[in-house]
Amino acid sequence: MTDTITQELTIQQVAEKTGLSVHTLRYYERIGLIHPINRKDNTHRRYTSDDIGWIEFLIKLRATGMPIQQMQIYAELQRCGDETLPNRVAMLCDLKEQAESHVQEVEEHLKLIRHKIEYYQGVLLKNQS
């Protein structure tokens, strides 16, 4: 049985697990979103479960609309430790407000789409009669 806490994954395995490309993982490491990944004697990267957790968090930040530059600031603050918690909380609160605003906007769009569907279905039913 493999201990998942100490299990190390290759970059290809992490790409498959996270849905990011190998190129993107290397890019994220190069620009400081991901800390330098430990390497084995053969220089191949070996990712831990903590690394994957961080990468999955970055994916969520990106999916909610946080720009790469903001993600870099957040990553640097995270590496600086708990004294940066107020800054990180503020950044996440701002992101939450932006995401909630976007959700409201999408809900308004959906309301219009639903209305159009109902209208067109009514027209179709009327034409079939």
LINLIN-V620143 format. One record per backbone hydrogen bond with DSSP energy under -0.5 kcal/mol. NH is the residue of the N-H (numbers start at 1). CO is the residue of the C=O. Records with the same first field share a line. If there is no record, write none. Layout:
# LINLIN-V620143
NH: CO / CO
This chain:
# LINLIN-V620143
4: 2
6: 3
7: 3
9: 47
14: 10
15: 11
16: 12
17: 13
18: 14
19: 15
25: 21
26: 22
27: 23
28: 24
29: 25
30: 26
31: 27
32: 29
33: 28
34: 28
40: 44
43: 40
46: 38
47: 9
49: 5
52: 48
53: 49
54: 50
55: 51
56: 52
57: 53
58: 54
59: 55
60: 56
61: 57
62: 58
63: 59
64: 60
65: 62
66: 61
71: 67
72: 68
73: 69
74: 70
75: 71
76: 72
77: 73
78: 74
79: 75
80: 76
81: 77 / 78
84: 81
85: 82
88: 84
89: 85
90: 86
91: 87
92: 88
93: 89
94: 90
95: 91
96: 92
97: 93
98: 94
99: 95
100: 96
101: 97
102: 98
103: 99
104: 100
105: 101
106: 102
107: 103
108: 104
109: 105
110: 106
111: 107
112: 108
113: 109
114: 110
115: 111
116: 112
117: 113
118: 114
119: 115
120: 116
121: 117
122: 118
123: 119
124: 120
125: 121
126: 122
127: 123
128: 124
129: 125 / 126
